[in-house]
Amino acid sequence: MFFKKFWEFIWVTIGVVLTALGLNLFLIPNKIAAGGVSGLAIILHHVIGSPVGLTMLALNVPLFAMGIYRLGLTFGFRSLYGTLSLSLVVDSLAPFLPVPTQDLLLAGLFGGLLVGLGLGLVFRFRGTTGGTDLAAAVLRTYTGVNIGQLLFMVDAAVVLVAGFVFQSWELMLYALITIFVTAWVIDLVQEGFSYAKAFFVISSRIDIIAGKILRELGRGATALQGRGLYTGNDREVLLTVVNRAEVSRLKEIVYETDPGAFVILADVREVLGEGFKRMEK
């Protein structure tokens, strides 16, 4: 248990450093305020010269207070390490990092990539950096609105404020690109690439197809009970999961056995269990 917690702590720290690099290298110097507390901190940095990390920390203090009041001590303090370390690392690295590009598109893309990778690692290993995630959770207790919708509204409001303050529609558009890239990478880090495929097979020769899957591919299969609503007939639906290298052979097995079979092929983000990744707590 201790080793697992320590390992999570290390990965959260790596995620914080990557997030800070994305902010310092690309977003802060190019005035790309891509939503959230960091976006507000970037706006204030360019308007009054305040350090981004310290501003992020100051903005998070009332959010923590509200989080503890509305959601309890556990929720409020579980993001303490991520928030403090991100603020510290952002300000500590800022004086030593160059500005790789002033091209807003490159800055938005690579900034979103690094921030998304960093936050994805933080979230995947049960950390958080406070900010709009905490704000949305608190607001939900008052409004009952979906957290995802609240996050979008908060980020959109920050982008609009940045466009008004910097008097630039272009910066608003690049910030939106950064938000979408960040969200996509966060999902990718948490869910992984689509490396497996799920097959649903409807056929009158399910037993034969399942036997070949077991013998030739060494994969398990499950028969689900189904009923055709048009015909009213009961029939079995075969479910099996294979990796990418086995997709072609499985298609051949189905076609050779029953050319008229109905097959649904779906992407699978993560598979836990026999023959794939071991399940962990």
Buried (B, 14 or more C-beta within 10 A) or exposed (E): EEEEEEEBBEBBBBBBBBBBBBBBBBBBBBBBBBBBBBBBBBBBBBEEEBBBBBBBBBBBEEBBEBBBEBBEEEBBEBBEBBBBBBBBBBBEBBEEBEEEBEEBEBBBBBBBBBBBBBBBBBBBBEBBBBBBBBBBBBBBEEEEEEEEEBBBBBBBBBBEBBBEBBEBEEBBBBBBBBBBBBBBBBBBBBEBEEBBBBBBBBBEBBEBBBBBBEEEBEBBBEBEEEEEEEEEEEBBBBBBBBBEEBBEBBEEBBEEBBEEBEBEEEEBEEBEEEEBEEEEE
